[in-house]
Amino acid sequence: MRYGRMSFIVMLALAVCGVEFPTADVSAASVDVSAAAAASNERPAVNAKALVGLGTLAFCWHHDIWTVRNGKVHDLGPGFRPVLSSSGRYVAYIKGIKSSSGTLWVARTDGSGQRFAPLGSTPVAATGYTWVSGTDELVAARSNWAGGSQGHAAPSAKTSPPRVGSLWAIRASTGEKSTIVSNARIASVAVGSGLVAYSVVHPMPSKYPGNATDVLYVAHLRPHSFPKPLLSTLDSGIQLAGIAGNHILYWVDPQHSASIAADGMVLYSVRTTGGRPKPLTTTLGYPSWLSFSSSDTLYAVAGGMRIVWAGKTLRRYSLATGKSNMIAGNATNVALDPAADPATGRMAFVRAANLGVKMWGFPSSAPLEQWVASRTLWVTKPGGVTPQPIAAAEHGVYHPVWTANPNVILYAKASGLWLVNLSTGHTVEVVSGILGSSENDLFGFYGHRFMADEYSWVQ
């Protein structure tokens, strides 16, 4: 039985604590080709013209961050896990070679201006930063959480609890930084429109958390409001999943256990003003398996057990009522990687073979590759009804996302990123060679591949 990389994201893991230094502009403007790439005449294979008018792309190639915006390609230098602002004008990333944490940098995606480190040399985890929707404001956290980059296991709080850290809001245009909370054991963070939610673990005995209480707080960013506690859990972790309108979504992790979380957690919804939480479903702790089509409507991959190829269905949930209806998935197929298009109400997702609950690994690469080949792209009509296959996208599809053209979808396949036009059936590869294609890469964590370390996309 082959397990590949034992990787699982259960929260926005936060970085090893370090001494904070002042904000500083530390680099000249980026150029199209880094010195290392220029010396070897190496550049990624990018069809920049195909992306014009569709959105902005940031990706990793040969340990550098590259961006594609307005038909031009820029090399921003060494880094990993690029995260684009909603406007596409800025990208945040960890500078250096891929690791569990590093220095947070911000740059313009068009290659102009200066790159800067808003927190100085303070280490930030590779999942410890995110943009506020609709703005060019970044929320970043520093903590002694010994977690890894997205796609790698965050440790159980039983053995490696979070220690004291801080949470900041940063304006990309000016570098201005304001403190949201300091001296807190921050476990997870989520942002919405002008709103930030975070969970804190306390009190924390020195050796084991025991009956540690997690508390969920919410605060407004502009103008800044004093954090308000919404709810707490005893001897269970709160792992934030996202914010939609006036609803905060979170998972409850029994006993702060990463092992238990790997086989599914109950997903809850609670209003930003407080009230009784609504249990929605049991799902794996992958934020990419949750997609909002409106401030009240969530599409989610439901089903426990860490194996991706069994028992996974796609459901549509009302956050106001907690009620749901089935979209896709049955005894022969699983439904994965949902992507809602709020503009049209349609839903894109991946359908793959259901191999059953007894299949926990693959004896060789051949059956693994056969299962990957069963992954096909499907699109529904508005409201999540009448799913139809998109045959032009062929096989081996991962992580579809919508573009500014409502008839064009970007998706991952093999080692590259592709576009498919739903009206014409035309497909084109826009970036090649940025995703791994080895047996370990295909296996991921029991069938789930983590794409956030490799690329980011906004319309």
C-alpha positions in Angstrom: 0.0 0.0 0.0 1.4 3.4 -1.0 0.5 6.5 1.0 2.7 9.1 -0.7 3.0 12.4 1.2 1.1 12.4 4.5 -0.3 15.8 4.1 -3.4 17.4 5.5 -4.6 21.0 6.1 -6.9 21.3 9.1 -6.5 25.1 9.7 -4.6 28.2 8.8 -1.5 27.1 10.6 0.6 29.9 12.0 4.4 30.4 12.1 7.2 30.0 14.5 7.5 33.1 16.7 10.4 35.5 16.2 11.5 39.0 17.0 9.5 41.7 15.2 11.4 44.3 13.2 10.1 47.5 11.6 8.5 47.5 8.2 11.0 48.2 5.5 11.2 48.5 1.8 14.0 46.1 1.0 14.1 45.5 -2.8 14.1 47.3 -6.1 11.4 46.8 -8.6 11.0 43.3 -10.0 12.0 42.5 -13.6 10.6 40.2 -16.1 13.4 37.6 -15.7 15.4 36.9 -12.6 19.2 36.9 -12.7 19.3 33.1 -12.3 16.7 32.5 -15.0 18.3 34.9 -17.3 21.7 33.3 -16.9 20.4 30.0 -18.0 17.9 31.4 -20.5 15.1 29.6 -18.6 11.5 30.9 -18.5 8.3 29.1 -17.7 6.2 28.1 -20.7 3.3 30.6 -20.5 0.6 31.6 -23.0 0.1 35.0 -21.5 -2.1 36.2 -24.4 -4.7 33.5 -23.7 -5.2 35.0 -20.2 -5.8 38.6 -21.3 -9.1 39.8 -20.0 -9.7 36.7 -17.9 -7.9 37.5 -14.7 -4.5 37.5 -12.9 -2.3 34.4 -12.2 0.5 34.0 -9.8 2.5 30.7 -9.7 5.7 29.1 -8.6 8.3 27.9 -11.0 11.9 26.9 -10.2 11.5 28.3 -6.7 10.5 31.8 -8.0 7.2 33.6 -7.9 5.9 34.5 -11.4 2.8 36.6 -12.3 0.8 36.9 -15.4 -1.2 40.2 -15.7 -2.4 42.1 -18.8 -0.6 39.8 -21.2 2.8 40.2 -19.5 4.9 37.8 -17.4 7.0 38.9 -14.4 9.5 37.1 -12.2 9.3 38.5 -8.6 12.2 36.4 -7.3 12.5 33.5 -4.9 9.3 32.5 -3.0 6.4 30.1 -2.6 2.7 30.1 -1.8 1.6 33.2 -3.7 -1.8 34.6 -2.7 -3.4 37.3 -4.9 -5.4 40.2 -3.6 -9.0 40.3 -4.9 -8.1 43.2 -7.3 -5.2 41.2 -8.7 -2.9 44.2 -8.2 -0.9 42.7 -5.3 0.5 39.3 -4.4 1.7 38.1 -1.0 4.1 35.2 -0.6 6.8 33.7 1.6 10.2 34.6 0.3 12.8 31.9 -0.2 12.8 28.2 -0.8 9.7 26.3 0.1 9.5 25.5 3.8 7.1 25.6 6.8 7.5 29.4 7.3 9.5 32.4 6.3 9.4 36.2 5.8 6.2 37.6 4.3 6.6 39.7 1.3 4.2 41.8 -0.8 4.7 42.9 -4.4 2.8 44.5 -7.3 1.8 41.8 -9.8 2.7 44.0 -12.8 6.3 44.1 -11.8 6.3 47.8 -10.9 7.2 49.5 -7.6 9.1 48.0 -4.7 8.6 44.7 -3.0 8.5 44.9 0.8 8.3 42.9 3.9 5.5 44.4 6.0 6.5 42.5 9.2 10.2 42.8 8.7 12.0 39.5 9.4 9.2 38.2 11.6 8.5 34.6 10.5 5.0 33.8 9.2 3.7 30.4 8.4 2.9 29.5 4.9 -0.8 29.5 5.7 -0.7 32.4 8.1 -1.8 35.2 5.7 -4.9 36.0 3.6 -6.4 39.0 1.8 -9.6 40.8 2.9 -12.2 40.3 0.1 -12.8 43.4 -2.0 -9.7 45.2 -0.8 -6.0 45.3 -1.0 -5.7 44.8 2.7 -3.8 41.8 4.1 -4.3 40.0 7.4 -1.2 38.1 8.7 -0.5 36.3 11.9 2.7 35.4 13.8 2.6 32.7 16.4 4.7 29.9 17.9 2.4 27.4 16.1 4.8 24.8 14.8 2.6 24.1 11.7 3.8 23.5 8.2 2.9 25.0 4.8 -0.4 24.4 3.3 -0.7 20.8 2.3 1.4 19.5 5.2 0.2 18.3 8.5 -0.4 20.7 11.3 0.5 19.1 14.6 -2.0 18.1 17.2 -2.5 20.6 19.9 -2.1 17.7 22.3 1.7 17.7 21.6 2.5 21.1 20.0 0.0 23.8 21.2 0.0 27.3 19.8 1.9 29.8 21.9 1.6 33.6 22.2 1.4 35.5 18.9 -0.1 38.5 17.1 -2.5 39.3 14.3 -2.1 42.3 12.0 -3.9 44.1 9.2 -1.6 45.5 6.5 -2.5 48.0 3.7 -0.6 46.9 0.6 -0.5 50.3 -1.0 1.2 52.0 1.9 2.6 49.2 4.1 0.6 50.7 7.1 0.2 48.1 9.7 -2.3 47.9 12.6 -2.6 45.3 15.4 -5.8 43.4 15.6 -4.8 41.3 18.6 -1.5 40.6 20.4 -0.3 38.2 23.0 -2.8 35.5 22.0 -2.5 31.8 21.2 -4.0 32.1 17.7 -5.1 28.8 16.2 -6.9 29.8 13.0 -8.0 32.9 11.0 -10.7 33.8 8.4 -11.6 37.1 6.8 -14.7 38.4 5.1 -15.8 41.8 3.8 -14.3 44.2 6.4 -14.4 41.5 9.0 -11.8 39.1 10.6 -12.6 36.1 12.8 -10.0 34.2 14.7 -9.9 31.4 17.3 -7.7 31.4 20.4 -6.7 28.5 22.6 -6.7 29.3 26.4 -5.9 28.5 29.1 -3.0 26.2 28.0 -1.2 24.1 30.7 2.5 23.8 30.1 2.6 20.2 29.0 -0.8 19.2 27.6 -3.9 21.3 26.8 -6.1 19.1 28.8 -9.5 20.8 29.0 -8.3 23.8 27.0 -11.0 26.1 25.8 -11.1 27.5 22.3 -12.8 30.9 21.9 -14.0 32.3 18.6 -13.6 36.1 18.3 -14.8 38.6 15.6 -13.6 42.1 14.9 -14.3 44.8 12.2 -11.2 46.0 10.3 -12.2 49.5 9.1 -12.9 51.2 11.4 -11.2 48.8 13.8 -13.4 47.4 16.5 -12.5 45.7 19.8 -12.6 41.9 19.3 -15.9 40.3 20.4 -16.1 36.7 21.7 -18.9 34.8 19.9 -18.6 31.2 21.3 -16.3 28.7 23.0 -15.7 25.0 22.9 -14.3 22.8 25.7 -11.4 20.4 24.9 -12.2 20.9 21.2 -10.4 23.0 18.6 -12.1 25.7 16.5 -10.8 25.7 13.0 -12.2 28.5 10.9 -13.3 27.7 7.3 -14.5 31.1 6.0 -16.8 34.0 6.2 -19.8 34.6 3.8 -21.9 37.7 4.4 -22.9 37.6 8.1 -22.1 33.9 8.5 -18.9 32.5 9.9 -18.1 28.9 9.1 -15.9 26.7 11.3 -15.0 23.1 12.1 -14.9 21.6 15.6 -11.9 19.4 16.1 -12.5 17.0 19.0 -9.7 16.9 21.6 -7.6 19.2 19.4 -6.6 16.1 17.4 -5.2 16.3 13.9 -5.7 12.5 13.6 -9.4 12.8 14.3 -9.7 15.9 12.1 -8.2 14.0 9.2 -11.2 11.7 9.1 -13.7 14.6 9.1 -15.2 17.2 11.3 -18.6 18.8 11.8 -18.9 22.1 9.9 -20.9 24.8 11.7 -22.3 28.1 10.7 -22.8 31.0 13.2 -23.9 34.6 12.5 -21.2 37.3 13.0 -23.5 38.8 15.6 -23.6 35.6 17.6 -26.5 33.2 18.3 -26.9 29.5 18.2 -24.5 27.7 15.7 -26.1 25.5 13.0 -24.4 22.2 12.2 -24.3 21.8 8.5 -22.4 18.5 7.7 -19.4 16.4 8.3 -16.6 17.1 5.9 -12.8 17.0 5.6 -11.0 20.2 6.6 -10.2 21.5 3.2 -11.2 25.1 2.6 -11.0 24.4 -1.2 -14.0 22.0 -0.8 -16.2 24.9 0.3 -17.5 27.4 -2.3 -20.0 30.3 -1.8 -22.4 31.3 -4.5 -23.9 34.1 -2.4 -23.8 35.4 1.1 -26.3 32.7 2.1 -25.5 29.7 -0.2 -22.7 27.3 0.3 -21.6 24.4 -1.9 -19.6 21.8 0.1 -18.1 18.4 -0.4 -19.8 16.3 2.4 -18.5 13.0 3.8 -16.1 11.8 6.4 -13.0 9.4 6.1 -9.8 10.8 4.8 -9.9 8.8 1.5 -11.1 11.1 -1.3 -12.3 8.4 -3.6 -15.2 7.2 -1.4 -18.3 8.6 0.2 -17.9 12.2 -1.1 -21.0 14.1 -2.3 -21.6 17.7 -3.3 -24.4 19.4 -1.5 -26.0 22.9 -1.6 -26.6 24.5 1.8 -28.6 27.4 3.0 -26.6 29.1 5.7 -29.7 30.8 7.1 -31.6 27.5 7.7 -28.9 24.8 7.6 -31.0 22.8 5.1 -29.4 21.2 2.0 -30.0 19.3 -1.2 -27.9 16.9 -3.2 -26.1 18.1 -6.3 -23.8 15.2 -7.3 -22.2 12.0 -6.0 -23.5 8.5 -5.6 -22.5 4.9 -5.2 -20.4 4.9 -8.4 -19.0 8.5 -8.4 -17.7 11.1 -5.9 -18.0 14.8 -6.4 -15.0 17.0 -5.5 -13.4 20.5 -6.0 -16.6 22.7 -6.1 -16.3 26.2 -7.7 -19.4 28.4 -7.6 -19.8 31.3 -10.0 -21.7 34.0 -8.1 -22.2 36.0 -11.4 -24.2 33.2 -13.1 -25.2 30.9 -10.3 -23.6 27.9 -12.0 -21.3 25.4 -10.3 -18.2 23.7 -11.7 -16.9 20.5 -10.0 -14.9 17.4 -10.5 -16.5 13.9 -10.7 -14.4 10.8 -10.2 -14.8 7.1 -9.6 -16.1 6.0 -6.2 -13.7 3.1 -5.3 -15.4 2.3 -2.0 -14.5 2.5 1.7 -12.3 -0.6 1.6 -9.8 1.0 -0.8 -7.2 2.8 1.4 -4.3 2.8 -1.0 -3.0 1.6 -4.3 -0.7 -1.5 -4.8 1.0 0.2 -7.8 1.0 3.4 -9.8 -1.3 1.9 -12.5 -4.6 1.9 -10.5 -3.7 5.3 -9.0 -3.3 6.8 -12.5 -6.5 5.0 -13.6 -8.4 6.8 -10.8 -6.8 10.2 -11.6 -7.9 9.6 -15.2 -11.5 9.2 -14.0 -11.5 12.8 -12.8 -13.7 14.8 -15.2 -15.0 18.4 -15.3 -18.8 19.0 -14.8 -20.8 22.2 -14.8 -24.4 22.8 -13.6 -27.0 25.2 -14.6 -27.9 28.1 -12.3 -28.9 26.9 -8.8 -26.7 23.8 -9.0 -29.1 21.8 -11.2 -28.7 19.5 -14.2 -24.9 18.8 -14.1 -23.4 18.2 -17.5 -19.9 16.8 -18.4 -17.4 19.1 -20.2 -15.9 16.5 -22.5 -13.4 19.0 -24.0 -11.5 19.2 -20.7 -10.8 15.5 -21.0 -9.4 13.6 -18.0 -7.3 14.1 -14.9 -9.0 17.4 -13.9 -8.4 19.2 -10.6 -9.4 22.5 -9.0 -11.6 24.3 -11.6 -12.0 28.1 -11.1 -14.1 30.6 -13.1 -12.6 33.4 -15.1 -13.9 36.9 -15.9 -15.4 35.3 -19.0 -18.5 33.4 -17.8 -17.9 30.8 -20.5 -14.2 30.1 -19.7 -12.9 27.9 -16.8 -9.3 27.6 -15.6 -8.3 24.1 -14.3 -5.3 22.0 -13.4 -4.4 18.9 -15.4 -1.2 16.9 -15.5 1.6 19.3 -14.7 0.0 22.5 -16.0 -3.0 24.9 -16.0 -5.5 24.9 -18.8 -8.5 26.9 -20.1 -11.6 25.5 -21.6 -14.3 27.5 -23.4 -17.7 26.0 -22.5 -19.3 27.5 -25.6 -16.8 26.4 -28.3 -15.1 23.4 -26.5 -11.7 25.0 -27.3 -8.9 24.2 -24.8 -5.4 25.6 -24.4 -2.6 25.0 -21.9 -1.6 28.4 -20.4 1.2 27.3 -18.1 3.1 24.0 -18.1 5.5 22.3 -15.8 4.4 23.9 -12.5 2.6 20.9 -10.9 4.2 17.7 -9.8 3.2 14.5 -11.6 5.0 11.8 -9.7 3.2 9.0 -7.9 3.5 10.9 -4.6 2.1 14.1 -6.2 -0.9 12.2 -7.6 -1.6 10.5 -4.3 -1.3 13.7 -2.3 -3.1 13.0 1.0 -5.3 10.0 0.3 -6.2 11.4 -3.1 -6.3 15.2 -2.2 -3.8 17.4 -3.9 -3.0 20.8 -2.4 -2.7 23.5 -5.1 -2.4 26.7 -2.9 1.3 26.3 -2.5 1.7 26.4 -6.3 -0.6 29.0 -7.8 -3.2 31.6 -7.1 -5.9 33.0 -9.4 -8.4 35.9 -9.3 -10.8 37.2 -12.0 
